[in-house]
Amino acid sequence: MTHADHAALIREGTGGAGGTWADLGAGAGAFTRALAFVLGDVARIYAVDRDTAALRTLEREVGSVFPLVRTVHADFMGDVPLPPLDGILMANSLHFHPDACAVLAHAARWLKPGGRLIIVEYDIEMPNPWVPHPLPWSRLPAAIECAGFSSARLLGTRPSRYHRRVYSAVCDAIYSRPEED
Ligand SMILES: C[S@@+](CC[C@H](N)C(=O)[O-])C[C@H]1O[C@@H](n2cnc3c(N)ncnc32)[C@H](O)[C@@H]1O
């Protein structure tokens, strides 16, 4: 996929320019770059990953162009010190975790009420070595409902050479952050 594909997959889900976002499982930053491009110069983006080498690449290739992108070396299933977020992007990072509901419920703690969650995943049912825990579009509603999000809206799809196709979807946080309860 090209940068244009990445941007097209997420653009409509962001709800416009600006804001504070996190890209959980940002890797080398293919989608971080698209997010920064779509949100514009004023957006603050935290690119979170546990892979140091990938984050170095991200800093070099994305951070140099978009100075408001910050890398955070962390396991996003831990207690990552993130500010209240307008949005979270998870692109191809959920499928490394067997319990998508648990991951999404954990991520929801960082979202402001009404904050957005954009998911990009492969639309395949069967696991393989590269996608050990697939979350196809057909199984997304159960996972996000379980984690306390609104129903998901399909944003777009792109063919995938090895994994049938990629889809993107957006949903909203519908309950408040735990510390505000
Ligand atoms: C297939 S890559 C996707 C990278 C990027 N989002 C993209 O689509 O190009 C998945 C990334 O998620 C990261 N990841 C998976 N689980 C993670 C976790 N619990 N905490 C931090 N990073 C994680 C991996 O280190 C890897 O860089």
The ligand as a MOL file (V3000), in Angstrom:
LIG
                    3D

  0  0  0     0  0            999 V3000
M  V30 BEGIN CTAB
M  V30 COUNTS 27 29 0 0 0
M  V30 BEGIN ATOM
M  V30 1 C 2.7510 -5.2990 11.9430 0
M  V30 2 S 3.4500 -3.9810 12.8500 0 CHG=1
M  V30 3 C 2.4250 -2.6280 12.3180 0
M  V30 4 C 3.1430 -1.3160 12.3480 0
M  V30 5 C 2.3400 -0.1380 11.8220 0
M  V30 6 N 1.2000 0.1540 12.6650 0
M  V30 7 C 1.8940 -0.3940 10.4030 0
M  V30 8 O 0.7380 -0.7440 10.1820 0
M  V30 9 O 2.7320 -0.2480 9.4990 0 CHG=-1
M  V30 10 C 2.8380 -4.2300 14.5060 0
M  V30 11 C 3.5510 -3.3840 15.5350 0
M  V30 12 O 2.8300 -3.4700 16.7590 0
M  V30 13 C 3.7670 -3.4940 17.8160 0
M  V30 14 N 3.1070 -4.0530 18.9910 0
M  V30 15 C 2.3160 -5.1510 19.0800 0
M  V30 16 N 1.8890 -5.3350 20.3420 0
M  V30 17 C 2.4340 -4.3260 21.0700 0
M  V30 18 C 2.3580 -3.9600 22.4440 0
M  V30 19 N 1.6490 -4.6970 23.3240 0
M  V30 20 N 2.9940 -2.8500 22.8540 0
M  V30 21 C 3.7180 -2.1050 21.9820 0
M  V30 22 N 3.8410 -2.3970 20.6560 0
M  V30 23 C 3.1970 -3.5010 20.2110 0
M  V30 24 C 4.9100 -4.3340 17.2770 0
M  V30 25 O 6.1200 -4.0850 17.9800 0
M  V30 26 C 4.9720 -3.8550 15.8160 0
M  V30 27 O 5.8690 -2.7890 15.6580 0
M  V30 END ATOM
M  V30 BEGIN BOND
M  V30 1 1 1 2
M  V30 2 1 2 3
M  V30 3 1 2 10
M  V30 4 1 3 4
M  V30 5 1 4 5
M  V30 6 1 5 6
M  V30 7 1 5 7
M  V30 8 2 7 8
M  V30 9 1 7 9
M  V30 10 1 10 11
M  V30 11 1 11 12
M  V30 12 1 11 26
M  V30 13 1 12 13
M  V30 14 1 13 14
M  V30 15 1 13 24
M  V30 16 1 14 15
M  V30 17 1 14 23
M  V30 18 2 15 16
M  V30 19 1 16 17
M  V30 20 1 17 18
M  V30 21 2 17 23
M  V30 22 1 18 19
M  V30 23 2 18 20
M  V30 24 1 20 21
M  V30 25 2 21 22
M  V30 26 1 22 23
M  V30 27 1 24 25
M  V30 28 1 24 26
M  V30 29 1 26 27
M  V30 END BOND
M  V30 END CTAB
M  END
